[in-house]
Amino acid sequence: MVNKKQVAGLAKQLKGSVEKAAGNATGNRRVQAEGVADKIAGKMQKAYGDIKDKIRKVSDPARLFQLR
């Protein structure tokens, strides 16, 4: 299951990619750097969402009964 942090992280990565490409195309180093920063922040946010999802799956009581 996908959670909000994972979706938000992917969206931020996409925004960063577009921003970086726009910076490259226009030669604007500030916009390019902002794009790289957004992309990194998005990866971190998605990783947090992934960890949160894995913890939820492991601690799900219904799953514990299925393993037996």
N, C-alpha and C positions, 0 to 999 in steps of 0.2 A: 504494500500500500504506500502511496506517495503522500507525504505530509506538506504542509504549507512552506516550511523552511526549504525543502528540496525544490519546490516550484519557484519560490522567490529567488533561490540561488541560481537556478538555471536562467531565469529571466535577467538577473543582474549580469550573468556571464554573457548572455546575448547582447545586452545593452553595451557592455564593455567592448565586445568584439566590433560592434557597429561603430562605436565612438573611436576606437583605435584605428579602424579603417578610414573613417572620415578624417582623422588627424593625419594619417599617412597621405591621403589623397590631396589634402589642402596644404600639407607641409606645416601644420600647426602642432608643434611639439607638446604644448600644454594639453590640448584635446587628446592627443595620442597617449600621453601619460595618464590622464584621467581614465581613459579607456582601459589601459593596462591595470590600473588600480581597481576599477569596477570589476574587471574580469577575475582578479585575484580574490576580491571580497566575495564575489559570487561563488567561487569554488569553495571558499571556506564555509560559507553559509550552507551550501549543498552538503558538504561533508558533515556539518553539524546535524543537518536533517537526516542524513544517512545513519549516523550514530544513534540519534534519537529513535529512529524507526527500528533499528536492530535491538536496542534496549527494550522497546515496547514489545517486540516479537518474543524476546527471550523471557520477559516477565509476564507474559499473557497466561493467566491461569488455565484457560481452555486448552492452550497448546501443551501445557504440562500433562494434562490428562490424555492427550492424543499420543504422547511419546511412550506411554506405558503399554 
